[in-house]
């Protein structure tokens, strides 16, 4: 092979390699574009990254929802009855206000949520994937406050304790999420001595059905808690 022909062959190989490399980059760019598109895919609420499941008890899911300022969730689908304890929105604290939506059982609902800030958007949510409870629900032992919300999936109570005050021993017939909704330090003890310490708004503890507990305010100021039952 003469020198000129050899140089031509080499140039052709270089050109082909460059084309293959460009094609690989184009494929990579396409994958990146597809990944960017995938970030706005529709998911179930339990798969949405900002809706973190922090406890599971049978058909019950406790979900800690945290959306940073200027962030938006993926499109996510609600498919169960749900009880919300609102900790804060972008504008400030919401002091444990509660609400519940049960229509998602019959008609699933998909949406996105944006936090315009400047603060954190946070909810402690209790999702109940079980059937509605028909008829009267069993009473709570030792909790002398009226329910602030009740339907066929949930019952919610609000408890206020003064500085240094303790509740009576409390027992539920259903699993319960205890959520701190004000500043302070709280101890939640079981009969066997196991204690959960809650130190700030949005902290929570779980108690199984029939598991007695007592709440102690270890602060020098009043504290507020929301106690949410998942009926079944």
Order of alpha helices (4+ residues) and beta strands (2+ residues): alpha-beta-beta-beta-beta-beta-beta-beta-beta-beta-beta-beta-beta-beta-beta-beta-beta
